[in-house]
Amino acid sequence: MPSESFLRRIAINVMVGILFLVFAFPLYWLLISSFKPLADIITYPPRLIPDTVTLENYRLLFRQTDYAIWLRNSLTIAAGNILFSVTVASFAGYSLARYDVWQRKNIARAFIFSYMFPAMMLGLPYFVLYQRTGLINTNIGLILAHASITLPFTTWIMWQFFQTVPLAWEESAWIMGASRFRSMIEVAMPAAMPGIVACAIFAFAISWNDFTFAFVLITDPSQQVLTTGIAQFIGTTETQWNHLVVGGSFLVLPPFVVVYFLNRYLLAGFSVGGIE
């Protein structure tokens, strides 16, 4: 008779397999549909393996739409948010960890509390503010909006990570004549690199997947990003399925690739970020 531990492992493996299928099948269906002719995409019942494989949908997407512009805008905004958020969060987290800041634990908790406000609630105030400051339809405006969502959590992560870096390491650098800034850049930040990578991944995900801020703050077609651009393929009377599946493939693949290759940094960052 099989042991209880063996049955438990079998049950766990079955559950993991089911969860994998639940999450992986939509991605597989999206990718495989992007290589089907339009007639096969909308055929019912659908086929798991296409009879005909074609790149025509990819060619039409870039020829008939502004997808290349949307892709460029999304990459620019994501890169800007990563650079801004990681830089600010690193300095803020280091200050909370190393300086005797009044009520620093409560300040750090306030960062997490501010993260609870959804983008939908912030969209209208930002729209009014940006109209008065001329930031509507600008990359910098969208980057700042994304940073308002990203910074609370990334600051928390960096604060936790810098607390794990022994102060003695920096003190050794000070004895050798290094300044506080230099010791932070050359000693503390390399030691906190998993946290920096985790913050960069998080900032990328926020910008890459954002729809609300882009929908509210961007009205110029030349400034559209992938999420709002792809949404245009879904009409009230007709859906452009060939454009939708190809555009969706480009949208979902980068986060999967990033997380797959950098998952150890992401897990390390989130695990340390959960320790107080």
C-alpha positions in Angstrom: 0.0 0.0 0.0 1.4 3.4 -1.0 2.7 5.5 1.9 0.9 8.7 3.0 3.9 10.8 1.9 3.9 9.2 -1.6 0.2 9.9 -2.0 0.8 13.5 -0.8 3.5 14.0 -3.4 1.2 12.6 -6.1 -1.6 14.9 -5.1 0.7 17.9 -5.1 2.1 17.1 -8.5 -1.4 16.7 -9.9 -2.4 20.1 -8.5 0.7 21.8 -9.8 0.0 20.2 -13.2 -3.6 21.5 -13.3 -2.5 25.0 -12.2 0.2 25.0 -14.9 -2.4 24.1 -17.6 -4.8 26.7 -16.3 -2.1 29.4 -16.6 -0.2 28.1 -19.6 -3.1 27.2 -21.9 -4.3 30.8 -22.6 -0.7 31.8 -23.4 -0.3 28.8 -25.8 -3.7 29.6 -27.4 -2.7 33.2 -27.9 0.7 32.4 -29.4 -0.5 29.6 -31.7 -3.5 31.7 -32.9 -1.1 34.5 -34.0 0.3 32.1 -36.6 -3.1 31.0 -38.0 -4.8 32.5 -41.0 -7.8 34.8 -40.0 -10.3 32.2 -41.1 -8.8 29.6 -38.8 -8.7 32.0 -35.8 -12.4 32.4 -35.8 -13.2 28.8 -36.8 -15.4 26.8 -34.4 -14.6 24.3 -33.0 -11.1 25.7 -32.6 -8.0 23.5 -33.3 -5.2 23.2 -30.8 -2.7 22.6 -33.6 -3.0 24.7 -36.7 -3.2 23.2 -40.2 -1.5 26.2 -41.7 1.2 28.3 -40.2 1.7 31.9 -41.5 3.5 35.1 -40.6 0.9 37.2 -42.5 -0.7 38.4 -39.3 2.6 39.9 -38.1 3.2 41.6 -41.4 -0.3 43.1 -41.4 -0.1 44.3 -37.8 3.0 46.4 -38.5 1.8 47.6 -41.9 -1.8 48.4 -41.2 -1.5 49.8 -37.6 0.8 52.0 -35.5 1.9 49.1 -33.5 5.6 49.9 -33.9 5.0 53.4 -32.4 3.0 52.0 -29.5 5.8 49.5 -28.8 8.4 52.2 -28.8 6.3 54.4 -26.5 5.8 51.5 -24.1 9.5 50.6 -24.0 10.4 54.3 -23.5 8.0 54.7 -20.6 8.9 51.4 -19.0 12.6 52.3 -19.1 12.0 55.7 -17.7 9.9 54.3 -14.8 12.6 51.8 -14.1 15.4 54.4 -14.0 13.4 56.9 -11.9 11.9 54.4 -9.5 15.0 52.4 -8.8 17.1 55.6 -8.3 14.7 57.3 -6.0 13.8 54.1 -4.1 17.5 53.3 -3.6 18.3 56.6 -2.1 15.1 56.7 0.0 15.6 53.1 1.2 19.2 53.7 2.1 18.3 56.9 4.1 15.7 55.0 6.1 18.1 52.1 6.8 21.2 54.1 7.6 20.1 57.5 9.1 18.3 58.1 12.4 15.1 59.2 10.7 12.3 60.2 13.1 9.5 57.6 13.0 11.2 55.8 10.1 9.2 52.6 10.6 6.0 54.5 10.5 7.2 56.4 7.5 8.0 53.1 5.8 4.6 51.7 6.7 3.1 54.9 5.2 4.7 54.0 1.9 2.9 50.7 1.9 -0.3 52.3 2.9 -0.1 54.8 0.0 0.3 51.8 -2.3 -3.3 50.7 -1.6 -4.8 53.6 -3.6 -5.8 52.2 -7.1 -4.8 53.9 -10.3 -8.5 54.4 -11.1 -8.8 56.7 -8.1 -5.7 58.7 -9.0 -6.4 59.0 -12.7 -8.8 62.0 -12.5 -6.7 64.1 -10.1 -3.7 63.5 -12.3 -5.6 64.5 -15.4 -6.7 67.8 -13.8 -3.1 68.5 -12.6 -1.5 67.5 -15.9 -3.9 69.8 -17.8 -2.7 72.7 -15.8 1.0 71.8 -16.0 1.1 70.7 -19.7 2.0 67.1 -19.0 -1.0 65.6 -20.8 0.3 63.5 -23.8 3.9 63.4 -22.6 6.1 60.5 -21.7 7.4 62.2 -18.5 3.8 62.7 -17.3 3.0 59.0 -17.7 6.3 58.0 -16.1 5.6 60.1 -13.0 2.1 58.6 -12.8 3.5 55.1 -12.9 6.2 56.0 -10.4 3.5 57.1 -7.9 2.3 53.5 -8.0 5.8 51.9 -8.1 7.8 54.0 -5.6 6.0 53.0 -2.3 6.7 49.3 -2.8 10.2 49.7 -4.2 11.2 52.0 -1.4 10.0 49.4 1.1 12.0 46.7 -0.6 15.2 48.7 -0.8 14.8 49.8 2.9 14.5 46.1 3.9 17.5 45.1 1.7 19.8 47.8 3.0 19.1 46.7 6.5 20.6 43.3 5.6 23.9 44.9 4.5 26.3 45.0 7.5 27.2 48.5 8.5 30.7 47.3 9.2 31.3 46.9 5.4 30.7 50.6 4.9 32.6 51.6 8.0 35.6 49.8 6.5 35.2 51.9 3.4 35.0 55.1 5.5 38.2 54.2 7.3 39.9 54.0 3.9 38.6 57.5 3.1 35.4 56.8 1.1 32.6 59.2 1.5 29.1 58.2 2.5 27.9 58.5 -1.1 30.8 56.4 -2.4 30.3 53.7 0.2 26.6 53.5 -0.7 27.3 53.2 -4.5 30.3 50.9 -4.2 29.5 48.8 -1.1 25.8 48.9 -0.1 24.2 48.9 -3.6 26.2 45.9 -5.0 25.2 44.0 -1.9 21.6 44.9 -2.4 21.6 44.1 -6.1 18.8 41.4 -5.8 16.6 44.1 -4.4 17.5 46.5 -7.2 16.7 43.9 -9.8 13.4 43.0 -8.1 12.5 46.7 -8.0 13.3 47.1 -11.7 11.1 44.1 -12.6 8.3 45.5 -10.6 8.6 48.9 -12.2 8.7 47.3 -15.6 5.5 45.3 -14.9 3.6 48.3 -13.7 4.4 50.4 -16.8 4.1 47.6 -19.3 0.7 46.5 -18.1 -0.8 49.8 -17.3 -4.0 50.7 -19.1 -5.8 53.2 -16.7 -3.2 56.0 -16.6 -2.5 55.6 -20.3 -6.2 55.8 -21.2 -6.8 58.8 -19.0 -3.6 60.8 -19.6 -2.8 60.1 -23.3 -5.2 61.3 -26.0 -2.7 61.9 -28.8 -2.7 58.8 -31.1 1.1 59.2 -31.7 1.6 58.9 -27.9 -0.5 55.7 -27.4 1.1 52.7 -25.7 0.5 49.0 -26.3 -2.3 48.5 -23.9 -4.5 51.3 -25.2 -3.5 50.7 -28.8 -4.5 47.0 -28.7 -7.8 47.9 -27.1 -8.7 49.7 -30.3 -8.8 46.3 -32.1 -12.0 45.5 -30.1 -14.8 47.4 -31.8 -18.5 47.7 -31.0 -19.5 45.8 -34.2 -16.3 44.0 -35.2 -13.1 42.6 -33.5 -9.9 42.5 -35.5 -8.9 39.0 -34.2 -5.7 38.7 -36.3 -4.3 42.0 -35.0 -5.6 41.2 -31.5 -3.8 37.9 -31.1 -0.5 39.1 -32.5 -0.6 42.3 -30.5 -1.5 40.4 -27.4 1.4 38.0 -28.0 3.9 40.9 -28.0 2.3 42.3 -24.9 2.4 39.2 -22.7 5.7 37.7 -23.8 8.2 40.2 -22.4 7.0 39.9 -18.7 7.2 36.1 -19.0 10.7 36.3 -20.4 11.9 38.8 -17.8 10.4 36.8 -14.9 11.7 33.5 -16.2 15.3 34.6 -16.4 15.3 36.9 -13.3 12.9 35.0 -11.0 15.6 34.3 -8.4 16.1 38.1 -7.9 12.4 38.7 -7.9 11.8 36.0 -5.2 14.8 37.3 -3.2 13.5 40.8 -3.3 9.9 40.0 -2.3 11.0 37.6 0.4 13.3 40.2 2.0 10.7 42.9 1.4 8.3 40.9 3.6 10.6 40.9 6.6 10.3 43.8 9.0 
